[in-house]
């Protein structure tokens, strides 16, 4: 442990540099650390950020991986610089500070966090797959119901395409689930018939959707569906995909199993792919 760490030893990042690093971080090389207070975090945080308030960092730094780079941020960059200096002094080598803090972040933020602990840390890969399947089914139901709510034909078409996207993702997850279940049954000498996707969907809960949010609560948030246009429908889809990316990225830190961590990184990456598709469509409207 270093006794002193100079401010000059902390690397500074512009918002664009930070976004580029995070966008290209398919393997989860960087940890994003929010050192504000919980109420600030709930009001809006960068997707995937882990919350450890500055005042708690000195005794909670063990929750961070010293082998990964850390990008810390706060409201304006001052608290996070103090956090970065503290981490540097504790032996963290790749510490970065977001200049200007979240006030300078011109990109998407996620509001709130799920209050229900759907992944607690003790799960194995198979358990996480079941949760992911449940959340995808929930997203499918959310977009299906949203499609029925709206009056605008173009908005309904956007939700219809989002239903198709989630259904395709659900099928890909089912293939992973089937292979893993087959392997488990084979090891036990009980390789009998696997449940079909329709059978599995019928058994899964329809309380939650992507991001661990409750479906009914998210439907209530849709204001004036009668006047919703296709751009607003795209923005709702984008918000939900960012929430899903945020959820999978944050829960990576709660699990110890290497295969499960890899699966969560993959799921986060797939949600990021959905985000990019929606962003391209929104940008293509200009």
Helices and strands as residue ranges (DSSP letters): G 7-9, E 11-13, H 15-23, E 30-34, H 38-43, E 45-46, E 50-51, H 54-60, G 61-63, E 69-73, H 78-89, E 95-98, G 101-104, E 109-110, H 125-149, H 153-187, H 197-203, E 208-209, G 210-212, E 213-214, H 215-220, G 225-227, H 230-251, G 252-254, H 258-283
